[in-house]
């Protein structure tokens, strides 16, 4: 008999796959619930979603009694009403994809610079759009705050415009390719911040000083002042040929940037540079994509990864590009957790490619949450 193929480098992570990580004890769950109630603990939204998502997945598996207990515990901990396990693609999407308002808030939180479009007041081009490169930080509600020189052309334009309506455009940078990057436009009225009346002026000054090193040299100059953009419209674009949507302002303000936001570009770059073989196995054996010409990761967040697959189409010289979402079984809370979840996906693709059978009546990769989010997006 032939010997089995050598183990994948991440084979040790097998101990952390679904069955191993989800063998919760009914006793532990009960203790967690009781202790939380006794101590008045309320989990953060992130912890809430992690526990609830995990417990719901158990409830849909073989141990329904244990799953139901975990769901009840999650509801008790967070003061929430017990929810039924998700069914259908819409429910799956809610558990493995960020909401659009979270994506928009993440783009603006990470970028810290962008293009400010004002209405020109210069002779000969009055009323024409005028773009300027600007730096900014966000306040607690996600409103961009800019440190502007009174002599800058965009400051003059704002001062001369009675409406004061502007648009700030920002997009994610490194790790993206041109129009593949997520981007956001936020439109509203730009108003000067009154240092004596603004309750958050100290927080703004500190954030600006930390984010933009030059700020300390000019912040106290009478020629510089902070301006706050109060949004009336927010528009998010996920990339070339994919999602574009207007985001309600109140939903944008309530959103929280993704926990992986500042590290996502580095993760994406490394995956595309160093894991081409793993990505190819994932495309063929988990995404059922054949004749693949190109595959690359386009997004990473706490709930999963987006993968763009370009393959040969039905006609000669025709390429078809599809976008897939591969979800993490449990939302991650750190970069190391994200790396671990990604390696588990690669491990299961490798196992399926090599015909491994672990005797649990489940084919490797069969429980990985996957959905197609764009079909022939660039065709």
C-alpha positions as CSV (number, residue, x, y, z in Angstrom):
1,X,0.0,0.0,0.0
2,X,1.2,3.5,-0.8
3,X,2.0,5.8,2.2
4,X,-0.2,8.8,2.6
5,X,1.1,12.2,1.5
6,X,3.2,14.3,3.8
7,X,1.3,16.5,6.2
8,X,0.7,20.1,5.3
9,X,2.8,22.5,7.3
10,X,-0.3,23.7,9.2
11,X,-1.4,20.2,10.1
12,X,-0.9,20.8,13.8
13,X,-3.8,23.3,13.5
14,X,-6.1,20.4,12.9
15,X,-6.6,20.2,16.7
16,X,-8.2,23.6,16.5
17,X,-10.8,22.9,13.8
18,X,-14.5,22.9,14.3
19,X,-15.1,19.9,16.4
20,X,-12.1,20.6,18.7
21,X,-12.8,24.3,19.2
22,X,-16.6,23.8,19.7
23,X,-16.7,21.0,22.3
24,X,-18.1,23.4,24.9
25,X,-19.1,21.9,28.2
26,X,-22.7,22.4,29.2
27,X,-21.4,23.0,32.8
28,X,-19.0,25.7,31.7
29,X,-21.7,27.5,29.6
30,X,-24.1,27.4,32.6
31,X,-21.4,28.8,34.9
32,X,-20.6,31.5,32.5
33,X,-24.2,32.5,32.3
34,X,-24.7,32.5,36.0
35,X,-21.5,34.4,36.8
36,X,-22.3,37.0,34.2
37,X,-25.7,37.7,35.7
38,X,-24.4,37.7,39.2
39,X,-21.7,40.2,38.4
40,X,-23.8,42.4,36.2
41,X,-21.4,41.8,33.3
42,X,-22.4,43.0,29.8
43,X,-20.3,41.7,27.0
44,X,-19.0,44.1,24.3
45,X,-20.8,43.9,20.9
46,X,-17.7,42.1,19.6
47,X,-17.7,39.4,22.3
48,X,-21.4,39.1,21.9
49,X,-21.2,38.3,18.2
50,X,-18.4,35.9,18.7
51,X,-20.2,33.8,21.4
52,X,-23.6,34.0,19.6
53,X,-22.1,33.0,16.3
54,X,-20.3,30.1,17.8
55,X,-23.3,28.8,19.7
56,X,-25.6,29.1,16.7
57,X,-23.2,27.0,14.6
58,X,-23.2,24.3,17.3
59,X,-27.0,24.4,17.3
60,X,-27.1,23.6,13.6
61,X,-24.6,20.7,14.0
62,X,-25.0,17.2,15.5
63,X,-25.2,18.3,19.2
64,X,-28.4,20.3,19.1
65,X,-29.0,20.1,22.9
66,X,-25.6,21.6,23.7
67,X,-26.1,24.2,20.9
68,X,-29.4,25.3,22.4
69,X,-27.8,25.7,25.8
70,X,-25.0,27.8,24.4
71,X,-27.5,30.1,22.5
72,X,-29.5,30.5,25.8
73,X,-26.3,31.3,27.7
74,X,-25.3,33.9,25.1
75,X,-28.7,35.5,25.4
76,X,-28.5,35.6,29.1
77,X,-25.0,37.1,29.2
78,X,-26.0,39.9,26.8
79,X,-29.6,40.5,27.8
80,X,-30.7,39.5,24.3
81,X,-33.6,37.6,23.1
82,X,-32.7,34.1,22.0
83,X,-32.5,33.9,18.2
84,X,-33.0,30.9,15.9
85,X,-30.0,29.5,14.1
86,X,-29.4,31.3,10.8
87,X,-30.9,29.8,7.7
88,X,-30.4,30.7,4.1
89,X,-27.8,32.8,2.3
90,X,-29.0,36.1,3.8
91,X,-28.5,34.8,7.3
92,X,-25.1,33.4,6.3
93,X,-24.1,36.8,4.9
94,X,-24.9,38.5,8.1
95,X,-22.6,36.2,10.1
96,X,-19.5,36.2,7.8
97,X,-19.6,39.8,6.2
98,X,-19.2,43.2,7.7
99,X,-22.2,45.5,7.3
100,X,-21.7,48.3,4.8
101,X,-21.7,50.9,7.6
102,X,-18.9,49.1,9.3
103,X,-16.9,49.0,6.0
104,X,-17.4,52.7,5.4
105,X,-16.4,53.6,8.9
106,X,-13.3,51.3,8.6
107,X,-12.1,53.0,5.4
108,X,-12.3,56.5,6.9
109,X,-10.7,55.4,10.2
110,X,-7.7,53.8,8.5
111,X,-7.0,56.3,5.7
112,X,-6.3,59.5,7.8
113,X,-5.8,61.5,4.5
114,X,-7.8,62.0,1.3
115,X,-9.0,64.4,-1.3
116,X,-11.2,67.3,-0.2
117,X,-13.5,68.6,-2.9
118,X,-14.6,72.2,-2.5
119,X,-16.4,74.7,-4.7
120,X,-13.8,77.0,-6.4
121,X,-14.1,80.7,-5.8
122,X,-11.1,81.6,-8.0
123,X,-11.5,83.9,-11.0
124,X,-12.4,82.1,-14.2
125,X,-13.4,78.8,-12.5
126,X,-16.0,79.9,-10.0
127,X,-18.2,77.0,-9.0
128,X,-15.9,74.4,-10.4
129,X,-14.9,71.4,-8.2
130,X,-11.5,71.9,-6.6
131,X,-9.6,69.0,-5.1
132,X,-7.0,69.2,-2.4
133,X,-5.0,66.6,-0.6
134,X,-5.7,66.9,3.2
135,X,-5.1,65.1,6.4
136,X,-7.7,64.4,9.0
137,X,-8.8,62.4,12.1
138,X,-12.2,61.2,13.1
139,X,-14.1,62.3,16.2
140,X,-16.1,59.8,18.3
141,X,-19.0,59.9,15.9
142,X,-16.9,59.3,12.8
143,X,-16.9,63.0,11.6
144,X,-13.7,64.0,9.9
145,X,-11.8,66.8,11.6
146,X,-9.2,68.7,9.5
147,X,-6.5,71.2,10.5
148,X,-6.6,73.9,7.9
149,X,-4.5,76.9,7.1
150,X,-6.4,80.1,6.5
151,X,-4.4,80.8,3.3
152,X,-5.0,77.4,1.7
153,X,-7.2,77.5,-1.4
154,X,-9.7,75.0,0.0
155,X,-10.0,77.1,3.2
156,X,-10.7,80.2,1.0
157,X,-13.2,78.2,-1.0
158,X,-15.1,77.1,2.1
159,X,-15.0,80.6,3.6
160,X,-16.4,82.1,0.3
161,X,-19.1,79.4,-0.1
162,X,-22.3,80.3,1.9
163,X,-23.4,76.7,1.9
164,X,-20.0,75.3,2.9
165,X,-20.8,71.8,1.5
166,X,-17.8,69.7,0.6
167,X,-16.9,66.1,-0.1
168,X,-14.0,64.2,1.4
169,X,-12.9,61.1,-0.5
170,X,-10.6,58.5,1.1
171,X,-9.5,55.0,0.1
172,X,-7.5,52.1,1.5
173,X,-4.0,52.1,0.2
174,X,-1.3,49.4,0.5
175,X,-2.3,45.8,-0.3
176,X,-4.8,46.9,-2.9
177,X,-4.5,47.3,-6.6
178,X,-5.8,50.5,-8.1
179,X,-9.6,50.5,-8.2
180,X,-9.7,47.2,-6.3
181,X,-9.4,49.2,-3.1
182,X,-12.4,50.0,-0.9
183,X,-13.2,53.7,-0.8
184,X,-15.6,56.1,0.7
185,X,-17.0,59.6,0.0
186,X,-18.5,61.6,2.8
187,X,-20.4,64.8,2.0
188,X,-21.5,67.5,4.4
189,X,-21.0,70.9,5.8
190,X,-17.5,71.9,6.9
191,X,-17.6,74.1,10.0
192,X,-14.9,75.7,12.0
193,X,-14.4,74.2,15.5
194,X,-14.8,76.7,18.3
195,X,-12.0,75.8,20.8
196,X,-13.9,77.3,23.7
197,X,-17.2,75.5,23.0
198,X,-16.2,72.1,21.6
199,X,-16.2,69.6,24.4
200,X,-13.9,67.2,22.5
201,X,-11.3,69.7,21.5
202,X,-8.6,68.2,23.8
203,X,-9.3,64.7,22.3
204,X,-9.1,66.1,18.8
205,X,-5.8,67.8,19.5
206,X,-4.3,64.7,20.9
207,X,-5.5,62.4,18.1
208,X,-4.2,64.8,15.5
209,X,-0.9,65.1,17.2
210,X,-0.5,61.3,17.4
211,X,-1.7,60.7,13.8
212,X,0.1,63.6,12.1
213,X,3.5,64.4,13.5
214,X,3.7,67.9,12.1
215,X,0.6,69.0,13.9
216,X,2.4,70.1,17.1
217,X,4.3,72.7,15.1
218,X,1.3,74.5,13.7
219,X,-1.7,73.6,16.0
220,X,-1.4,76.7,18.1
221,X,-0.7,79.1,15.2
222,X,-3.5,81.7,14.7
223,X,-3.3,80.9,11.0
224,X,-4.5,77.3,11.6
225,X,-7.8,76.1,12.9
226,X,-9.8,72.8,13.1
227,X,-12.8,72.3,10.9
228,X,-15.3,69.5,11.4
229,X,-17.2,67.8,8.5
230,X,-20.7,67.1,9.6
231,X,-21.9,64.4,7.2
232,X,-25.3,64.5,5.3
233,X,-24.4,61.7,2.9
234,X,-22.0,58.7,3.0
235,X,-21.2,56.6,-0.1
236,X,-19.1,53.4,0.0
237,X,-17.5,51.5,-2.9
238,X,-16.1,48.1,-2.1
239,X,-13.8,47.9,-5.2
240,X,-13.9,47.7,-8.9
241,X,-17.0,45.9,-10.2
242,X,-18.4,45.1,-6.7
243,X,-20.6,46.7,-4.0
244,X,-21.4,50.4,-4.1
245,X,-24.0,51.8,-1.7
246,X,-25.2,54.9,0.1
247,X,-25.0,54.5,3.8
248,X,-27.4,56.2,6.2
249,X,-25.5,58.7,8.3
250,X,-26.9,57.5,11.6
251,X,-25.8,54.0,10.8
252,X,-22.4,55.2,9.8
253,X,-22.0,57.1,13.1
254,X,-23.0,54.1,15.1
255,X,-20.6,51.7,13.4
256,X,-17.2,50.6,14.8
257,X,-14.1,50.2,12.6
258,X,-13.1,46.6,12.1
259,X,-10.5,45.3,14.6
260,X,-8.1,44.2,11.8
261,X,-8.4,47.4,9.9
262,X,-4.9,48.7,10.5
263,X,-3.3,45.3,9.7
264,X,-5.5,44.2,6.9
265,X,-3.2,45.5,4.1
266,X,-0.2,43.7,5.4
267,X,-2.1,40.5,5.8
268,X,-3.5,40.8,2.2
269,X,0.0,41.5,0.8
270,X,1.6,38.6,2.5
271,X,-1.2,36.1,1.5
272,X,-1.0,37.1,-2.2
273,X,2.8,37.1,-2.1
274,X,3.6,34.0,-0.1
275,X,0.6,31.7,-0.3
276,X,-0.1,31.3,-4.0
277,X,-0.2,27.5,-3.8
278,X,-2.6,27.5,-0.9
279,X,-4.8,30.0,-2.6
280,X,-4.9,27.8,-5.8
281,X,-5.9,24.8,-3.7
282,X,-8.6,26.8,-2.0
283,X,-10.0,28.0,-5.4
284,X,-10.1,24.5,-6.8
285,X,-11.2,22.4,-3.9
286,X,-13.3,24.8,-1.7
287,X,-14.6,27.3,-4.3
288,X,-15.0,24.7,-7.1
289,X,-13.2,26.9,-9.6
290,X,-11.4,25.2,-12.5
291,X,-9.0,26.6,-15.1
292,X,-8.0,29.4,-12.8
293,X,-5.8,32.1,-14.4
294,X,-5.4,34.3,-11.3
295,X,-6.5,34.3,-7.7
296,X,-5.9,36.9,-5.0
297,X,-7.2,38.0,-1.6
298,X,-8.9,41.4,-1.8
299,X,-10.1,41.9,1.8
300,X,-9.6,40.6,5.3
301,X,-11.6,41.5,8.4
302,X,-12.7,39.9,11.7
303,X,-15.4,37.8,10.0
304,X,-13.5,36.3,7.0
305,X,-11.7,37.0,3.7
306,X,-12.7,38.0,0.2
307,X,-11.1,36.1,-2.7
308,X,-11.2,37.2,-6.3
309,X,-10.9,34.3,-8.9
310,X,-10.3,34.9,-12.6
311,X,-10.7,31.8,-14.8
312,X,-11.2,30.8,-18.4
313,X,-14.7,31.4,-19.6
314,X,-16.9,29.3,-21.9
315,X,-15.7,31.2,-25.0
316,X,-12.2,31.4,-26.4
317,X,-10.1,34.3,-25.0
318,X,-12.9,35.0,-22.5
319,X,-12.0,35.4,-18.8
320,X,-14.6,35.3,-16.0
321,X,-14.0,36.9,-12.7
322,X,-16.0,35.9,-9.6
323,X,-15.7,37.2,-6.0
324,X,-16.1,34.8,-3.0
325,X,-16.5,35.3,0.7
326,X,-14.9,32.7,2.9
327,X,-16.0,33.2,6.5
328,X,-14.2,32.4,9.7
329,X,-16.2,30.0,11.9
330,X,-15.7,32.3,14.9
331,X,-15.0,36.1,14.6
332,X,-11.4,36.9,15.4
333,X,-10.2,39.4,18.0
334,X,-6.5,39.7,16.9
335,X,-4.2,39.4,14.0
336,X,-2.9,36.1,15.3
337,X,-6.4,34.7,15.5
338,X,-7.0,35.8,11.9
339,X,-3.8,34.1,10.7
340,X,-4.9,30.9,12.5
341,X,-8.3,30.9,10.9
342,X,-6.8,31.5,7.5
343,X,-4.4,28.6,7.9
344,X,-7.3,26.3,8.9
345,X,-9.0,27.2,5.6
346,X,-5.8,26.4,3.7
347,X,-5.4,23.2,5.7
348,X,-8.9,21.9,4.8
349,X,-8.3,22.7,1.1
350,X,-5.1,20.7,1.3
351,X,-6.8,17.8,3.0
352,X,-9.5,17.7,0.4
353,X,-7.0,17.9,-2.4
354,X,-5.1,14.9,-1.0
355,X,-8.2,12.8,-0.3
356,X,-8.0,12.8,3.5
357,X,-10.9,11.2,5.4
358,X,-11.0,11.7,9.2
359,X,-13.9,9.2,9.7
360,X,-16.4,11.8,10.9
361,X,-18.6,11.7,7.8
362,X,-17.6,15.2,6.9
363,X,-15.5,16.0,3.9
364,X,-12.7,18.5,4.6
365,X,-14.0,22.0,3.9
366,X,-17.6,21.0,3.9
367,X,-18.4,23.2,7.0
368,X,-16.4,26.2,5.9
369,X,-18.9,29.1,5.3
370,X,-18.6,30.2,1.7
371,X,-20.7,32.4,-0.5
372,X,-20.3,34.0,-3.9
373,X,-20.7,37.7,-3.6
374,X,-20.1,38.7,-7.3
375,X,-20.5,36.6,-10.4
376,X,-18.5,37.5,-13.5
377,X,-17.9,40.9,-11.9
378,X,-15.4,42.0,-14.5
379,X,-16.6,40.1,-17.5
